[in-house]
C-alpha cells in the first residue's frame, strides 16, 4: 500500500515537473518571438529617425539666413517682399575699350504677392505698386548669384519716393534669390537688343525708429 501510494506521488510530481518545464519552454518561445519582432521594429524606427534627421539637414535654410553679409541691411526693418517675374533687357553697345558688349538697358517685370499682381518693375530701377506708391534706387553693393547664369544679388539705396502706401518710408531694397537674367548671347551688332527672362525676390526695408531720429 505504501509502495503504491509512493508510486502515485512520484508520478504526480513527475507530471508537475513536465508541466512546469513545458510552461517555461513556451514562455521562452514567446519571449524569443516577441524580441524577434521588436528588434526589427527598433531597427526600422532607428532608420526612419535617421532619415528624418537627414531630410532636416538637407532642407534649405530660410531665405533670411542666405543673405550675404555684403548686401545685408542691419538694423533696418522689412516692410514687404515681392516676387518678380520678367526680363532683363540688354543693348549691344561699345564699351570704354571700344569692344561691343551687352549693357543693361532696363528691367521689366511683374511684381507678385501670393501669385497676385501688386505692381511692376522698370527702368530707374523703379518699383511701382498698384496703389501708386513707388521708389527708385541705386545699387550700392552686390553678391554673386547661385550660378553663372543668375544675375547678382543686390543691395540698393532708395534715391526717390513717389506717392503714398507701403513704400513711402522705404530706404533700402534687396534683390535676392535670382534665377536667370544673364546675357550670354553674342553681341556683334551695335544697338541690338536682348531680352533675358529672370525671376527674383525684392525685399523693402525701412529704418528703425532709433535710426530715423
HELIX and SHEET records of a PDB file:
HELIX    1   1 UNK A    2  UNK A   58  1                                  57    
HELIX    2   2 UNK A   63  UNK A   66  5                                   4    
HELIX    3   3 UNK A   69  UNK A   71  5                                   3    
HELIX    4   4 UNK A  209  UNK A  212  1                                   4    
SHEET    1   A 9 UNK A  76  UNK A  94  0                                        
SHEET    2   A 9 UNK A 100  UNK A 113 -1                                        
SHEET    3   A 9 UNK A 116  UNK A 122 -1                                        
SHEET    4   A 9 UNK A 126  UNK A 129 -1                                        
SHEET    5   A 9 UNK A 134  UNK A 143 -1                                        
SHEET    6   A 9 UNK A 153  UNK A 162 -1                                        
SHEET    7   A 9 UNK A 172  UNK A 180 -1                                        
SHEET    8   A 9 UNK A 193  UNK A 207 -1                                        
SHEET    9   A 9 UNK A  76  UNK A  94 -1                                        
END                                                                             
